[in-house]
Amino acid sequence: MKILKNTQQFLTKHEMHKLLAENEHKGEENEETIKYLMKEYCKDEKDSLGIKEKLSSLNLFPFEIFQLINFRPKNLLTLQLIIEEMEERFIRRRFKFYFTVI
């Protein structure tokens, strides 16, 4: 497999799906792997650009934004596991906002 761009960044599942779809025709030797990833790993993912912008406005770290988009926590406990020192950094009423954004 050839490296297309020499950048280091996190990719959300939606971004990975988009990248795989764009490059699907370029590599025949990895065709089965790409099909599997698109079908199993990246299925049912919404566009994360809008979510990423909203979460960026909340002073979250980039890795926290990445984890929130990919894991989409459904309860407060999971949210606390993703966001470091959540009780000290944020007020309790903002927690509901996270769930509406995600």
Residue, then its C-alpha position, 0 to 999 in steps of 0.5 A: m500500500k502506498i502512502l498518499k499524503n504524509t499527514q498525521q491526523f485523526l480520521t473519524k469513521h465518516e472521513m475514513h468511509k469517504l477516503l476509502a470510497e474515493n480510493e476504491h478504484k485505485g488499488e485492486e490488490n486491497e479491494e476485499t479489505i476496502k469492501y470489508l471496511m466500508k461495509e462493517y466499520c464505516k456503516d451508518e456514519k453521518d457527516s461529522l463535519g458539522i458535529k466537529e465544528k459544534l464540538s470545537s466551539l466547546n473547548l474540547f481537545p482534538f482527541e476528545i472530539f475524535q472520540l466523541i464523534n466515533f463512539r457517540p456516548k449514550n450516557l453520562l458515564t461514557l461521556q465522563l470516560i471520554i472527556e478528561e476532568m469533565e466535572e472541573r471543566f464544564i457545568r452540569r447543564r452543558f452535558k445535555f448539549y453534548f448529547t444533542v450535538i452527538 
